[in-house]
Amino acid sequence: MGRDMVNGHFEYDIPDHGAATISFWMRARSLSGSRTLVGHDGVWVIDNGNPIHGYNWGSGDVISGGSIPLNTCVHFLVYTTAGQVYINNVLQASGSSLGNTAILEIGGRNSGRMDGVGSDYALWNVFLNANERAALSKGVSPLLIRRPNLFGYWPMYFTGAANAAPDLSGRKYHMNPSGSPAYSTLHPGGSLMAL
């Protein structure tokens, strides 16, 4: 299970968190055009067709490289201030810092939404190490990775009030949808664990 983002996305203005690592699973249907996968207030990792691009409002494209496979479950891990994007624990794109701002957007913006299913979105205020990155790429739940530094975890498996995306990190940053990000029976990857 996950959320199909082609017709909607989620966003939340998270208090100052010093985000350094973002992790999520995705199954892309199409990479046409410029589509936002995940972002921080004008700082996005986007597919822009192929390869991967990281965009910063102040600096333009700051990351480029790699590729995103279609119709395949893949794990993404982004080191925002280090400017690195890993897919399935392999460095795919690198460059300069994407920056660090407060509004977290999942699955797109009002234009350029992700065409695919996403799940297990998680945000930490520290750089995760290589072992933690590998564990996430193998499906270990974000709830088991450096929990004190986990600033948000949105599995996308559960329905919330008004179709919201509940935050299971304990910080209660529940996200509200913009548009209609539908539930999907297609599971893009990640971990289903007993809570």
Rosetta blueprint (number, residue, H / E / L):
1 M L
2 G E
3 R E
4 D E
5 M L
6 V L
7 N L
8 G E
9 H E
10 F E
11 E E
12 Y E
13 D E
14 I L
15 P L
16 D L
17 H L
18 G L
19 A L
20 A L
21 T E
22 I E
23 S E
24 F E
25 W E
26 M E
27 R E
28 A E
29 R L
30 S L
31 L L
32 S L
33 G L
34 S L
35 R L
36 T E
37 L E
38 V E
39 G E
40 H E
41 D L
42 G L
43 V E
44 W E
45 V E
46 I E
47 D L
48 N L
49 G L
50 N L
51 P L
52 I E
53 H E
54 G E
55 Y E
56 N E
57 W L
58 G L
59 S L
60 G E
61 D E
62 V E
63 I E
64 S E
65 G E
66 G L
67 S L
68 I L
69 P L
70 L E
71 N L
72 T L
73 C L
74 V E
75 H E
76 F E
77 L E
78 V E
79 Y E
80 T L
81 T L
82 A L
83 G L
84 Q E
85 V E
86 Y E
87 I E
88 N L
89 N L
90 V E
91 L E
92 Q E
93 A E
94 S E
95 G E
96 S L
97 S L
98 L L
99 G L
100 N L
101 T L
102 A L
103 I E
104 L E
105 E E
106 I E
107 G L
108 G L
109 R L
110 N L
111 S L
112 G L
113 R E
114 M L
115 D L
116 G E
117 V E
118 G E
119 S E
120 D E
121 Y E
122 A E
123 L E
124 W E
125 N L
126 V L
127 F L
128 L L
129 N L
130 A H
131 N H
132 E H
133 R H
134 A H
135 A H
136 L H
137 S H
138 K L
139 G L
140 V L
141 S L
142 P H
143 L H
144 L H
145 I L
146 R L
147 R H
148 P H
149 N H
150 L E
151 F E
152 G E
153 Y E
154 W E
155 P L
156 M L
157 Y L
158 F L
159 T L
160 G L
161 A H
162 A H
163 N H
164 A L
165 A E
166 P L
167 D L
168 L L
169 S L
170 G L
171 R L
172 K L
173 Y L
174 H L
175 M E
176 N E
177 P E
178 S E
179 G E
180 S L
181 P L
182 A E
183 Y E
184 S E
185 T L
186 L L
187 H L
188 P L
189 G L
190 G L
191 S L
192 L L
193 M L
194 A L
195 L L
